[in-house]
Amino acid sequence: MISIAREKPTGADLGLLFERHTADMHADTPPESIHMMDAGELDRPDIWFFVMRDGARPVGMGAFKRIDDTHAEIKSMHVLAEERGRGLSRAMLDHLIAGARAEGFTRLSLETGIQPTFIAARALYAKAGFAECPPFEGYWDDPNSVFMTKALD
């Protein structure tokens, strides 16, 4: 049974998710272009953090961060590699979109990598209606980054 719920990112059983996410982010991205947040950085009142569980086992995570009253950013979206191919990434993305919309945000943006590691992620975001955009809040024109945004209407 798959469930998604808001949790604290510092939960004791989330270590594998963060280890795998960190490894993926560092696999082929130069350090200066890695914009991930660790569990402690995600544990803030302006960040909504969610865990996807298959029964009791955490298999995915995702978050969105408030940029301003109308704009939020997806952060730390990850599904364990051995769980991919089941539609879980799309389920998490849909959950984040719905959650941001429910919180009153009218725009949701993200930064992802240009490297081969991120091809599937970029395709998922594009299929969900995200379009490439210029860098936003705190980012710069980084050749290793792709910026995407979606109006939440």
Secondary structure, DSSP 8 states (H G I E B T S, - for coil): -EEEEE--TT-TT-HHHHHHHHHHHHHSS-GGG-----HHHH-STTEEEEEEEETTEEEEEEEEEE-SSSEEEEEEEEE-GGGTTSSHHHHHHHHHHHHHHHTT-SEEEEEEESSGGGHHHHHHHHHTT-EE----TT----TTEEEEEEE--
